[in-house]
């Protein structure tokens, strides 16, 4: 479940600041404020396109400057105890579901983290194995479907001892927080953030005589594993809409379940 946590006073020894290139004046002002407030800290600044897991080694805090896209990319590289603090650099143009502040209150939020007087959410993530390959943890969702959006997606879905063949525009597998994003727009249900469970949703399922699928939307408990086997020549798997596509051709199987590796997000 997405658990609320309260931290004690912490020593911030290393900060990693992740940001994106944005020529807007608002973004530039936000970056200037972040640099000013972190002037007395050991801070490393990294463009989001240069992210790697080793950058976060020894870091206590990751400050993400941008919008939810930058936050999701950063989350894929954080697998330890680090806190993530999101700063929306342009609230009028960027979504900020995961962001807890802007340039106006970043200084105050940073001080609350340093003093331990802050709240955080421990958000569950999805753990996926494509064959023997472990994919990045998903904070929002996993998409499974054909590489071309106008083509039908063919796959077999298996939950425990039950399996069925499906045809649709693709399958979405979502965390509680992710259920407030893409899957909700696709017709899924918004889940409570305090639930440790996940949701599957078949996009635009194809119902005809030869295809009588029963599952279009289902919430799975934490102990359940979802298996999906491809019947597509050019299927793909995408994690959190980050533009890296994993090939999911004929006969390949992906296993998805909730991970015990939570992401700790400042609120």
C-alpha positions in Angstrom: 0.0 0.0 0.0 1.0 3.6 -0.4 2.0 4.2 3.2 2.3 7.6 4.9 5.6 7.9 6.8 7.1 10.4 9.1 10.8 10.8 9.2 13.1 12.0 11.9 15.7 14.7 11.4 18.0 13.5 8.7 21.5 14.3 7.6 21.5 15.2 3.9 25.0 14.2 2.8 24.4 14.0 -1.0 21.7 15.4 -3.2 21.1 14.4 -6.8 19.2 17.0 -8.8 17.6 15.6 -12.0 16.3 18.1 -14.5 15.3 18.4 -18.2 16.2 20.9 -20.9 13.4 23.5 -21.0 14.0 27.0 -22.6 11.0 28.6 -20.8 11.6 31.5 -18.4 9.6 29.8 -15.6 11.8 26.7 -15.8 14.9 28.8 -15.7 13.8 30.6 -12.6 12.9 27.4 -10.9 16.4 25.9 -11.6 18.0 29.1 -10.3 16.0 28.9 -7.0 16.8 25.2 -6.6 20.6 25.9 -7.1 20.4 28.8 -4.6 18.6 26.7 -1.9 21.0 23.8 -2.4 24.1 26.0 -2.3 25.3 24.7 1.0 24.7 21.0 0.1 26.8 18.5 -1.7 24.6 18.5 -4.8 25.1 16.8 -8.2 23.1 18.1 -11.2 22.2 15.6 -14.0 20.2 15.8 -17.1 17.4 13.2 -17.2 18.7 11.7 -20.5 22.0 10.9 -18.6 20.4 9.1 -15.7 21.9 5.9 -14.3 21.5 3.9 -11.1 25.1 4.5 -10.0 24.5 8.3 -9.8 22.2 7.7 -6.8 24.8 5.7 -4.9 25.2 7.3 -1.5 22.5 9.9 -2.1 20.0 10.7 0.6 17.7 12.9 -1.5 16.8 13.2 -5.1 15.3 16.5 -6.3 13.4 16.2 -9.5 12.8 19.5 -11.4 10.3 19.4 -14.2 7.0 17.5 -14.5 5.7 14.0 -14.1 7.6 12.7 -17.1 10.9 13.6 -15.6 9.8 12.1 -12.2 8.8 8.8 -13.8 12.2 8.5 -15.6 14.0 9.2 -12.4 12.0 6.7 -10.5 13.2 3.9 -12.8 16.8 4.5 -11.6 16.1 4.7 -7.8 16.1 1.3 -6.1 17.4 2.3 -2.7 16.3 4.2 0.4 16.5 7.7 -1.3 13.7 10.2 -0.9 12.3 11.8 -4.0 11.2 15.4 -3.9 9.5 16.7 -7.0 9.5 20.4 -8.0 7.1 21.4 -10.7 9.1 23.9 -12.8 6.2 25.2 -14.8 2.8 24.5 -13.2 0.8 26.2 -16.0 2.1 23.7 -18.6 3.3 20.6 -16.7 1.3 18.0 -14.9 2.5 17.6 -11.3 0.8 14.6 -9.7 4.1 13.5 -8.1 5.4 17.0 -7.5 5.1 18.5 -4.0 6.2 22.0 -4.5 7.2 24.8 -7.0 9.9 27.4 -6.9 7.8 29.4 -4.5 7.8 26.9 -1.6 10.9 24.7 -2.5 13.0 26.4 0.2 10.4 25.7 2.9 9.9 22.1 1.7 13.7 21.4 1.7 13.9 22.8 5.3 11.1 20.5 6.4 13.0 17.5 4.9 16.2 18.5 6.6 14.5 18.9 10.0 12.5 15.7 9.6 9.2 17.6 9.9 7.6 16.3 6.7 5.4 13.6 5.3 6.1 11.1 2.6 4.3 8.3 0.7 5.8 4.9 0.1 4.4 4.0 -3.3 4.3 0.5 -4.6 5.8 -0.4 -7.9 5.4 -3.2 -10.5 8.1 -5.7 -11.0 8.3 -7.2 -14.5 10.3 -10.1 -16.0 10.4 -10.5 -19.8 11.7 -14.0 -19.9 14.8 -13.9 -17.7 15.3 -10.1 -18.2 14.2 -8.0 -15.3 12.7 -4.7 -16.6 12.8 -1.4 -14.7 10.3 -1.0 -11.9 7.1 0.7 -13.0 5.7 3.5 -10.8 2.6 4.1 -12.9 2.0 1.3 -15.4 3.2 -1.3 -17.9 1.8 -1.3 -21.4 1.7 -4.4 -23.5 0.6 -4.3 -27.2 1.4 -4.1 -30.8 4.1 -1.6 -31.9 1.6 0.0 -34.3 -1.3 1.7 -32.4 -3.8 0.9 -35.2 -3.1 -2.8 -35.2 -4.9 -5.4 -33.0 -2.9 -6.7 -30.0 -3.0 -10.5 -29.6 -1.9 -12.2 -26.3 -2.8 -14.8 -23.8 -3.5 -13.6 -20.2 -3.0 -15.9 -17.3 -3.8 -15.3 -13.6 -3.2 -18.4 -11.4 -4.9 -21.4 -13.0 -7.1 -19.2 -15.2 -6.1 -18.1 -18.7 -7.8 -16.6 -21.8 -6.9 -15.3 -25.2 -7.5 -11.7 -25.8 -7.7 -9.2 -28.7 -7.6 -5.5 -27.9 -5.8 -2.3 -28.4 -3.3 -3.3 -25.8 -3.2 -4.3 -22.1 -2.5 -1.8 -19.3 -1.2 -3.0 -15.9 -1.3 -0.2 -13.2 -0.3 0.6 -9.7 -2.7 2.5 -7.4 -1.1 5.8 -8.2 -0.9 5.0 -11.8 -4.7 4.3 -11.9 -5.2 8.1 -11.8 -3.3 8.5 -15.1 -3.4 6.6 -18.4 -5.5 3.6 -17.3 -8.2 5.9 -16.0 -8.4 7.8 -19.3 -8.7 4.4 -21.0 -11.7 3.4 -19.0 -10.1 1.8 -15.9 -11.0 2.6 -12.4 -9.3 5.0 -10.0 -7.9 3.1 -7.0 -7.4 4.2 -3.5 -3.8 5.2 -2.9 -3.6 3.2 0.4 -4.2 -0.1 -1.3 -1.4 -2.6 -1.9 -2.9 -4.1 -5.1 -2.8 -3.5 -8.9 -5.1 -3.3 -11.8 -5.3 -4.8 -15.3 -7.3 -3.2 -18.1 -7.9 -4.4 -21.7 -8.1 -1.3 -24.0 -10.9 -1.5 -26.5 -11.4 -5.3 -26.2 -12.6 -7.0 -29.4 -15.7 -9.1 -28.8 -16.8 -11.4 -31.6 -17.9 -15.1 -31.9 -14.4 -16.3 -31.9 -13.2 -14.1 -29.0 -15.2 -14.3 -25.8 -12.8 -12.9 -23.2 -14.2 -12.5 -19.7 -11.6 -10.1 -18.2 -11.6 -6.5 -19.4 -10.8 -4.9 -16.0 -9.7 -6.6 -12.8 -7.9 -5.6 -9.6 -5.3 -8.2 -8.4 -4.2 -8.7 -4.8 -0.5 -8.3 -3.9 0.3 -12.0 -4.0 -1.0 -12.5 -7.5 1.2 -12.8 -10.5 0.1 -11.9 -14.0 1.5 -13.7 -17.0 1.0 -12.5 -20.5 2.2 -14.4 -23.6 2.6 -12.7 -26.9 0.9 -13.8 -30.1 2.2 -10.7 -32.0 4.9 -10.5 -34.6 5.9 -7.0 -33.4 4.6 -6.6 -29.9 6.2 -4.3 -27.4 6.4 -3.7 -23.6 6.7 -0.1 -22.4 7.3 1.0 -18.8 5.8 4.2 -17.5 5.6 5.7 -21.1 9.3 6.2 -21.1 10.4 5.9 -24.7 12.2 2.6 -24.6 10.3 -0.3 -26.2 11.1 -3.9 -25.2 10.4 -6.4 -28.0 7.5 -8.8 -27.2 7.3 -11.1 -30.2 5.6 -14.5 -30.7 5.8 -16.8 -27.7 7.5 -14.3 -25.4 6.1 -14.2 -21.9 6.2 -11.4 -19.3 5.5 -11.9 -15.6 4.3 -8.9 -13.6 3.7 -8.6 -9.9 3.8 -5.9 -7.1 7.3 -5.3 -5.9 8.4 -4.9 -2.3 10.7 -2.1 -3.4 8.7 1.0 -2.6 9.5 4.5 -3.8 9.6 7.1 -1.0 8.1 10.3 -2.2 8.0 13.6 -0.3 4.4 15.1 -0.1 
